[in-house]
Amino acid sequence: MAAPEQLDAWYRTHWTFRAEGEPFDAAGTVDGWIKGIYTGNSYGFIAHSGILSEEKSPGGVHLYTVKAGIDGVTDLEQHRTDLLPKP
């Protein structure tokens, strides 16, 4: 196992995207679809979109998720956080 001072780079990454114009955090892929957790705050979208599924997290929190094909995804973006201390 390498110590942080032995590394040239060390990052935490996550991805975000939009489906039907609404924001999601990418949560992986399922059967060739991109799965996302809804991060918006539009009750109208939650109630009427027809693309969301309600799930419970292991901690019991209700989440709204989507499975979208690549044609239904826009603004796919990688976010990187540098974990190495600055010299």
C-alpha positions as a Markdown table, in Angstrom:
| # | Residue | x | y | z |
|---|---|---|---|---|
| 1 | Met | 0.0 | 0.0 | 0.0 |
| 2 | Ala | 1.3 | 3.4 | -0.9 |
| 3 | Ala | 1.5 | 6.4 | 1.5 |
| 4 | Pro | 0.0 | 9.7 | 0.2 |
| 5 | Glu | 3.5 | 11.3 | 0.0 |
| 6 | Gln | 4.5 | 8.6 | -2.5 |
| 7 | Leu | 1.8 | 9.6 | -5.0 |
| 8 | Asp | 1.9 | 12.0 | -7.8 |
| 9 | Ala | -1.8 | 12.5 | -7.9 |
| 10 | Trp | -4.8 | 11.4 | -5.7 |
| 11 | Tyr | -8.3 | 12.4 | -6.5 |
| 12 | Arg | -11.9 | 11.8 | -5.5 |
| 13 | Thr | -14.2 | 11.9 | -8.5 |
| 14 | His | -17.9 | 12.0 | -9.0 |
| 15 | Trp | -20.1 | 12.6 | -12.1 |
| 16 | Thr | -23.2 | 14.7 | -12.6 |
| 17 | Phe | -25.7 | 14.9 | -15.5 |
| 18 | Arg | -29.1 | 16.2 | -16.5 |
| 19 | Ala | -32.1 | 14.2 | -17.6 |
| 20 | Glu | -35.2 | 16.0 | -18.9 |
| 21 | Gly | -33.3 | 19.2 | -17.8 |
| 22 | Glu | -33.1 | 18.2 | -14.1 |
| 23 | Pro | -29.9 | 17.5 | -12.1 |
| 24 | Phe | -28.7 | 14.1 | -11.0 |
| 25 | Asp | -25.6 | 12.6 | -9.3 |
| 26 | Ala | -24.4 | 9.6 | -11.3 |
| 27 | Ala | -24.7 | 6.4 | -9.2 |
| 28 | Gly | -23.2 | 3.9 | -11.7 |
| 29 | Thr | -24.7 | 1.9 | -14.5 |
| 30 | Val | -27.4 | -0.7 | -14.6 |
| 31 | Asp | -27.9 | -3.0 | -17.6 |
| 32 | Gly | -26.4 | -0.4 | -19.9 |
| 33 | Trp | -28.3 | 2.5 | -18.5 |
| 34 | Ile | -26.8 | 5.4 | -16.4 |
| 35 | Lys | -28.4 | 5.4 | -13.0 |
| 36 | Gly | -28.7 | 8.8 | -11.2 |
| 37 | Ile | -29.9 | 10.2 | -7.9 |
| 38 | Tyr | -32.1 | 13.2 | -8.3 |
| 39 | Thr | -30.5 | 16.3 | -6.7 |
| 40 | Gly | -33.1 | 18.9 | -7.7 |
| 41 | Asn | -35.9 | 20.3 | -5.6 |
| 42 | Ser | -38.9 | 20.4 | -8.0 |
| 43 | Tyr | -41.9 | 18.7 | -6.5 |
| 44 | Gly | -43.6 | 19.0 | -9.8 |
| 45 | Phe | -40.9 | 17.0 | -11.5 |
| 46 | Ile | -40.9 | 14.4 | -8.8 |
| 47 | Ala | -44.7 | 14.1 | -8.9 |
| 48 | His | -45.2 | 14.2 | -12.7 |
| 49 | Ser | -42.0 | 13.3 | -14.6 |
| 50 | Gly | -42.7 | 9.6 | -15.0 |
| 51 | Ile | -39.0 | 8.7 | -15.2 |
| 52 | Leu | -38.2 | 8.6 | -11.4 |
| 53 | Ser | -38.2 | 5.6 | -9.2 |
| 54 | Glu | -38.4 | 5.9 | -5.4 |
| 55 | Glu | -35.8 | 4.0 | -3.4 |
| 56 | Lys | -34.7 | 3.8 | 0.2 |
| 57 | Ser | -31.1 | 4.3 | 1.1 |
| 58 | Pro | -29.5 | 1.9 | 3.6 |
| 59 | Gly | -30.0 | 4.7 | 6.2 |
| 60 | Gly | -33.8 | 4.8 | 5.4 |
| 61 | Val | -33.7 | 8.1 | 3.4 |
| 62 | His | -36.0 | 8.3 | 0.4 |
| 63 | Leu | -34.2 | 8.8 | -2.8 |
| 64 | Tyr | -35.5 | 9.4 | -6.3 |
| 65 | Thr | -33.5 | 7.7 | -9.0 |
| 66 | Val | -33.5 | 7.5 | -12.8 |
| 67 | Lys | -32.2 | 5.0 | -15.3 |
| 68 | Ala | -31.4 | 7.0 | -18.5 |
| 69 | Gly | -30.0 | 5.9 | -21.8 |
| 70 | Ile | -27.1 | 8.0 | -23.2 |
| 71 | Asp | -29.6 | 9.8 | -25.5 |
| 72 | Gly | -31.5 | 11.0 | -22.5 |
| 73 | Val | -28.5 | 12.5 | -20.7 |
| 74 | Thr | -27.0 | 16.0 | -21.1 |
| 75 | Asp | -24.3 | 17.9 | -19.4 |
| 76 | Leu | -22.4 | 14.8 | -18.2 |
| 77 | Glu | -19.6 | 16.3 | -16.1 |
| 78 | Gln | -16.8 | 14.9 | -14.0 |
| 79 | His | -15.9 | 16.6 | -10.8 |
| 80 | Arg | -12.5 | 16.0 | -9.2 |
| 81 | Thr | -11.3 | 16.9 | -5.8 |
| 82 | Asp | -7.5 | 16.8 | -5.2 |
| 83 | Leu | -6.8 | 14.8 | -2.0 |
| 84 | Leu | -3.1 | 15.5 | -1.9 |
| 85 | Pro | -2.0 | 18.2 | 0.6 |
| 86 | Lys | -0.6 | 21.3 | -1.1 |
| 87 | Pro | 3.2 | 21.8 | -0.6 |
